[in-house]
Amino acid sequence: MKILVVEDARLVAPMLQRHLHRMSYQDVVIVESAEEALENLKENGFGLMLVDWSLPGMSGVELVKELRAGEKYRHLPIIMVTGYSKREEVGEALQTGVDDYLIKPFHYKTLEKKLRQLLGIQGLDG
């Protein structure tokens, strides 16, 4: 499965990529802005997106709103991966159409669990 990671933090993006590789997701594309994400979505087919809220230019929440407004990406699984942790922020992200929400910092096992749940994959423990 091809995964698009939209993350502008230069330390977080490679960490996410390592976690995904550890989970056997080798086809990972990292971009640093929502605008780059939109371009990559046009050119490539992705099975999942991990999106940071705080991005330069268009925010991750605005990106999700735009994707969910059209038919093409309405069902693309999206997890918001962000440091925003207030209840209102989580609620806002969920209302825009993200499928799940992961608060930084996190343990890679938490990411793995969320991916398994979202994609309907059974793990060794479940």
C-alpha positions as CSV (number, residue, x, y, z in Angstrom):
1,M,0.0,0.0,0.0
2,K,1.2,3.5,-0.9
3,I,1.1,5.9,2.0
4,L,1.3,9.7,1.7
5,V,2.7,11.5,4.8
6,V,2.1,15.3,5.0
7,E,4.5,16.5,7.6
8,D,6.7,19.6,7.6
9,A,8.7,18.8,10.8
10,R,12.1,17.6,9.6
11,L,12.5,15.2,12.6
12,V,9.0,13.8,12.6
13,A,8.7,12.9,8.9
14,P,11.7,10.5,8.9
15,M,10.5,9.0,12.2
16,L,7.1,8.3,10.7
17,Q,8.7,6.8,7.7
18,R,10.8,4.5,9.9
19,H,7.8,3.4,11.9
20,L,5.9,2.6,8.7
21,H,8.8,0.7,7.3
22,R,9.0,-1.3,10.5
23,M,5.3,-2.2,9.9
24,S,6.2,-3.4,6.4
25,Y,4.8,-0.3,4.6
26,Q,7.7,0.4,2.2
27,D,6.0,2.7,-0.3
28,V,5.9,5.9,1.7
29,V,6.0,9.4,0.1
30,I,6.7,12.4,2.4
31,V,5.7,15.9,1.5
32,E,6.0,19.1,3.5
33,S,2.8,21.0,2.6
34,A,-0.9,20.5,1.7
35,E,-0.2,21.9,-1.7
36,E,2.5,19.3,-2.4
37,A,0.0,16.6,-1.1
38,L,-2.6,17.7,-3.6
39,E,-0.1,17.5,-6.4
40,N,1.1,14.1,-5.4
41,L,-2.5,12.8,-5.0
42,K,-3.2,13.8,-8.7
43,E,-0.1,12.0,-9.9
44,N,-0.2,8.8,-7.7
45,G,-2.7,6.5,-6.1
46,F,-2.4,6.4,-2.3
47,G,-4.2,4.0,0.0
48,L,-3.7,6.1,3.2
49,M,-2.7,9.5,4.3
50,L,-1.1,10.7,7.6
51,V,-1.5,14.5,7.9
52,D,-0.2,17.0,10.3
53,W,-2.5,19.8,11.3
54,S,0.1,22.6,11.4
55,L,1.5,23.0,7.9
56,P,2.9,26.0,6.0
57,G,0.2,27.6,3.8
58,M,-3.0,25.5,3.9
59,S,-3.4,23.6,7.2
60,G,-3.9,19.9,7.5
61,V,-7.6,20.5,8.5
62,E,-8.1,22.6,5.4
63,L,-6.5,19.9,3.3
64,V,-8.9,17.3,4.7
65,K,-11.9,19.5,4.1
66,E,-10.9,20.0,0.5
67,L,-10.4,16.3,0.0
68,R,-13.6,15.3,1.6
69,A,-15.6,17.9,-0.4
70,G,-14.9,16.0,-3.6
71,E,-16.0,12.5,-4.6
72,K,-12.5,11.2,-5.5
73,Y,-10.9,11.2,-2.0
74,R,-14.1,11.0,0.1
75,H,-13.2,7.5,1.3
76,L,-9.4,7.8,1.4
77,P,-8.3,6.7,4.9
78,I,-6.8,9.8,6.7
79,I,-5.2,9.9,10.1
80,M,-4.4,13.3,11.6
81,V,-1.0,13.2,13.4
82,T,-0.5,16.3,15.4
83,G,0.5,17.9,18.7
84,Y,-2.9,19.5,19.0
85,S,-4.5,17.7,21.8
86,K,-7.4,19.8,23.1
87,R,-10.8,18.2,23.0
88,E,-12.1,20.9,20.7
89,E,-9.2,20.4,18.3
90,V,-9.8,16.7,18.1
91,G,-13.5,17.3,17.6
92,E,-12.8,19.8,14.8
93,A,-10.5,17.4,13.0
94,L,-13.0,14.5,13.3
95,Q,-15.8,16.8,11.9
96,T,-13.7,17.6,8.9
97,G,-13.6,13.9,8.0
98,V,-10.4,12.4,9.4
99,D,-10.8,8.8,10.2
100,D,-8.6,8.8,13.3
101,Y,-6.4,11.2,15.3
102,L,-3.0,10.6,16.8
103,I,-1.4,13.0,19.2
104,K,2.4,13.6,19.1
105,P,4.5,12.3,20.7
106,F,3.3,8.8,20.3
107,H,4.7,5.2,20.5
108,Y,4.9,3.5,17.1
109,K,2.8,0.6,18.5
110,T,-0.1,3.1,18.9
111,L,0.3,4.1,15.2
112,E,0.4,0.4,14.3
113,K,-2.8,-0.2,16.2
114,K,-4.6,2.7,14.6
115,L,-3.5,1.6,11.1
116,R,-4.7,-2.0,11.8
117,Q,-8.1,-0.8,13.0
118,L,-8.6,1.7,10.2
119,L,-7.5,-0.8,7.5
120,G,-9.3,-3.8,9.1
121,I,-6.0,-5.8,9.5
122,Q,-5.8,-8.4,12.2
123,G,-2.6,-8.2,14.3
124,L,-0.9,-11.0,16.2
125,D,-2.6,-9.9,19.4
126,G,-6.1,-9.5,17.9
